[in-house]
Amino acid sequence: MKSLFDQTMKDDMRRRAPLAERMRPAGLDDFEEQNGVIGAGTPLRRAIESDTLTSVILYGPPGTGKTTLARIIAGMTKSHFETINAVMAGVADIRRVVDQARERLSLYREGTVLFIDEIHRFNKAQQDALLPFVESGLLVLIGSTTENPLFTVNRPLLSRSRLFRLELLSREALVRLLNRALKDVERGLGNYTVSLEPGVPEYMAGIANGDARAALNCLELAVMTTPPGEDGVRRIGLGLAAEACGGRVLQYNREDEHYHVVSAFIKSMRGSDPQATLYWLARLIYAGDDPEFICRRIMIHAAEDVGLADPGALRVAVAAARAVERVGMPEGRIIMAEAALYVALAPKSNSVVMGIDAAMKEVRDEQAMDVPRHLRDGSYFKLEKIAGNNTVNEYKYPHDYPGHYVRQQYLPDNMRGKVFYSPSENGEEKQIKALLERLKNMANNRQK
């Protein structure tokens, strides 16, 4: 009687589950796309079908099928399948799973597959607690995460697991999922008579931005909140779809997509592309990135990629950072756009960064020589006098010479003749290059 009651409760919960939960694929053949991960003949698919799976970590944006794939594996493996959620589980749960896995292996020769959802939520101690049992093979680990595992999973655990990235689903794949849900009587919305205006499925798929869960949630809300007409048909146009779906789902996370978008933003400024610069800046702003962080990137690249070809770039970037701090958002987006566009459209030179990096390399690799005596602080000569040494300060004060310039040694003896900064021919650096050449000629003429 209890088992019948439990089954009835499970069936009721399944019926009440969200559409995205009910429409999860039951097998590999129903899985949309991800052919590079579980397509026919791929190593992961062969391992699943032959029940020879080793530890894997599935990572990628939400709604791409990580948990679904784990559930499919659960239905195909002969091993005991255990699931824990890293948000709620702790070391005690790991110990329980390990103890039970040992018992099953010793009594029934049955292995254990452990699925940990959101494994990035496990701290280092929790991940370390897993390591010896994954290493020994007592547990076959399946971890899923929306974060880049290179940032969030311990290196030893990574080295014992295969990494598989699931990509965003295409718009076409999401449209197929929506149409399948509309027709499915058992799991989907097939018991409702629904008419979608042309373009609505494509609109929903576009708003979902590669997330199957978001697309199905959008469809379910649109259908369930639209009353049927006199003929019993629920007619959903673009207006109703927009109300149900809300804003676009932006796939973005702090350890993975964040850095890809930042990289694209930086490279677009460096590449002098104003259109791409604004697009990637908009992506950062839309995803809720910290304006202070965005302003820091603009300042850095004003110095790194523009430098002295246009010193105004750094001034604009710094002023923008201060202005955004005082004005706030959303108006701050205009200020950041102006600064980013200035950097993108300014003449480019990396002479400053090349110069400081070359100097840093010399400091790191070469012996540090004493500061030349004529460049030392005045206290040196006072001490020399107290010690009875008649050391003459041979420093030449540039303002005492024509043009306020005189050639003298400023580098240590072992660095004489080294060139760190070489101005380019771009922007204002062309004038700097000419200035350095004039100073050189001036010094040569005086020597003659």
QUIKAVEN-V904086 format. One record per backbone hydrogen bond with DSSP energy under -1.0 kcal/mol. NH is the residue of the N-H (numbers start at 0). CO is the residue of the C=O. E is the energy in kcal/mol with one decimal. If there is no record, write none. Layout:
BEGIN
NH & CO & E
NH & CO & E
END
This chain:
BEGIN
4 & 0 & -2.2
5 & 1 & -2.8
6 & 2 & -2.3
7 & 3 & -2.3
8 & 4 & -2.4
9 & 5 & -2.4
10 & 6 & -2.6
11 & 7 & -2.2
12 & 8 & -2.5
13 & 9 & -2.3
14 & 10 & -2.0
15 & 11 & -1.8
16 & 12 & -1.1
21 & 17 & -2.2
22 & 18 & -2.3
23 & 20 & -1.1
30 & 27 & -1.1
36 & 33 & -1.4
37 & 33 & -2.7
38 & 34 & -1.6
41 & 38 & -2.2
45 & 41 & -2.5
46 & 42 & -2.3
47 & 43 & -2.3
48 & 44 & -2.8
49 & 45 & -2.0
51 & 46 & -2.7
55 & 140 & -2.8
56 & 161 & -2.8
57 & 142 & -3.6
58 & 163 & -2.5
59 & 144 & -1.5
68 & 64 & -2.4
69 & 65 & -1.8
70 & 66 & -2.1
71 & 67 & -2.1
72 & 68 & -2.3
73 & 69 & -2.1
74 & 70 & -1.6
76 & 72 & -2.2
79 & 110 & -2.7
81 & 112 & -3.2
83 & 114 & -2.6
85 & 116 & -2.5
88 & 84 & -2.3
93 & 89 & -1.5
94 & 90 & -2.5
95 & 91 & -2.0
96 & 92 & -2.3
97 & 93 & -2.6
98 & 94 & -2.8
99 & 95 & -2.3
100 & 96 & -2.1
101 & 97 & -2.5
102 & 98 & -2.0
103 & 99 & -2.5
104 & 100 & -2.3
105 & 101 & -2.4
106 & 102 & -2.5
107 & 103 & -2.5
109 & 103 & -1.4
112 & 79 & -3.2
113 & 139 & -2.7
114 & 81 & -3.4
115 & 141 & -2.7
116 & 83 & -1.9
118 & 143 & -2.1
120 & 117 & -2.4
121 & 118 & -1.7
126 & 122 & -2.4
127 & 123 & -2.7
128 & 124 & -1.7
130 & 126 & -1.3
133 & 129 & -1.8
134 & 130 & -2.8
135 & 131 & -1.9
138 & 132 & -2.1
139 & 111 & -2.3
141 & 113 & -2.9
142 & 55 & -2.2
143 & 115 & -2.1
144 & 57 & -2.0
150 & 147 & -2.0
151 & 147 & -1.3
152 & 148 & -2.4
157 & 153 & -2.4
158 & 154 & -2.6
160 & 157 & -1.8
161 & 54 & -2.3
163 & 56 & -2.4
165 & 58 & -2.6
168 & 209 & -2.0
173 & 169 & -2.0
174 & 170 & -2.3
175 & 171 & -2.0
176 & 172 & -2.0
177 & 173 & -2.4
178 & 174 & -2.5
179 & 175 & -2.3
180 & 176 & -2.3
181 & 177 & -1.9
182 & 178 & -1.3
183 & 179 & -1.8
188 & 180 & -3.5
189 & 183 & -2.7
191 & 188 & -2.0
194 & 233 & -2.8
196 & 235 & -2.5
199 & 196 & -2.2
202 & 198 & -2.2
203 & 199 & -2.9
204 & 200 & -2.5
205 & 201 & -2.3
206 & 202 & -2.6
207 & 203 & -2.0
208 & 204 & -1.0
211 & 62 & -2.3
214 & 210 & -2.1
215 & 211 & -2.4
216 & 212 & -2.4
217 & 213 & -2.1
218 & 214 & -2.1
219 & 215 & -2.6
220 & 216 & -2.4
221 & 217 & -2.2
222 & 218 & -2.5
223 & 219 & -2.8
224 & 220 & -1.6
228 & 232 & -2.4
231 & 228 & -2.1
233 & 192 & -2.9
235 & 194 & -2.7
240 & 236 & -2.3
241 & 237 & -2.5
242 & 238 & -1.9
243 & 239 & -2.3
244 & 240 & -2.5
245 & 241 & -1.9
248 & 206 & -2.8
257 & 252 & -2.5
259 & 255 & -1.6
260 & 256 & -2.7
261 & 257 & -2.4
262 & 258 & -2.3
263 & 259 & -2.2
264 & 260 & -2.4
265 & 261 & -2.6
266 & 262 & -2.6
267 & 263 & -1.8
268 & 264 & -1.9
269 & 265 & -2.6
270 & 266 & -1.9
271 & 268 & -1.5
272 & 267 & -2.3
276 & 272 & -2.1
277 & 273 & -2.0
278 & 274 & -2.1
279 & 275 & -2.7
280 & 276 & -1.9
281 & 277 & -2.4
282 & 278 & -1.9
283 & 279 & -2.1
284 & 280 & -2.5
285 & 281 & -3.1
286 & 282 & -2.0
287 & 284 & -1.6
288 & 283 & -2.5
293 & 289 & -1.9
294 & 290 & -2.7
295 & 291 & -1.9
296 & 292 & -2.0
297 & 293 & -2.0
298 & 294 & -2.4
299 & 295 & -2.7
300 & 296 & -2.2
301 & 297 & -1.6
302 & 298 & -1.5
303 & 299 & -2.7
304 & 300 & -2.1
306 & 301 & -2.3
308 & 305 & -1.9
309 & 306 & -1.1
312 & 309 & -2.3
314 & 310 & -1.3
315 & 311 & -2.7
316 & 312 & -2.4
317 & 313 & -2.7
318 & 314 & -2.4
319 & 315 & -2.5
320 & 316 & -2.1
321 & 317 & -2.1
322 & 318 & -2.4
323 & 319 & -2.9
324 & 320 & -1.8
325 & 321 & -1.6
326 & 322 & -3.1
327 & 323 & -2.6
331 & 327 & -1.7
332 & 329 & -1.9
333 & 330 & -1.6
335 & 331 & -2.6
336 & 332 & -2.1
337 & 333 & -2.2
338 & 334 & -2.2
339 & 335 & -2.7
340 & 336 & -2.6
341 & 337 & -2.2
342 & 338 & -2.3
343 & 339 & -2.4
344 & 340 & -2.6
345 & 341 & -1.3
348 & 304 & -2.0
353 & 349 & -2.5
354 & 350 & -2.3
355 & 351 & -2.5
356 & 352 & -2.2
357 & 353 & -2.1
358 & 354 & -2.2
359 & 355 & -2.5
360 & 356 & -2.1
361 & 357 & -1.9
362 & 358 & -2.3
363 & 359 & -2.2
364 & 360 & -2.7
365 & 361 & -2.7
374 & 371 & -1.9
375 & 372 & -1.4
379 & 376 & -1.9
381 & 377 & -1.4
382 & 378 & -2.2
383 & 379 & -2.2
384 & 380 & -2.0
385 & 381 & -2.3
386 & 382 & -2.3
387 & 384 & -1.2
388 & 383 & -2.8
390 & 388 & -1.4
399 & 396 & -2.5
400 & 397 & -1.8
403 & 400 & -2.1
404 & 401 & -1.0
414 & 411 & -1.9
417 & 414 & -2.3
427 & 308 & -3.1
428 & 425 & -1.5
429 & 426 & -1.3
431 & 427 & -1.7
432 & 428 & -2.7
433 & 429 & -1.7
434 & 430 & -2.2
435 & 431 & -2.5
436 & 432 & -1.8
437 & 433 & -2.2
438 & 434 & -2.5
439 & 435 & -1.9
440 & 436 & -2.2
441 & 437 & -2.6
442 & 438 & -2.2
443 & 439 & -2.0
444 & 440 & -2.4
445 & 441 & -1.8
446 & 442 & -1.6
447 & 443 & -1.3
END
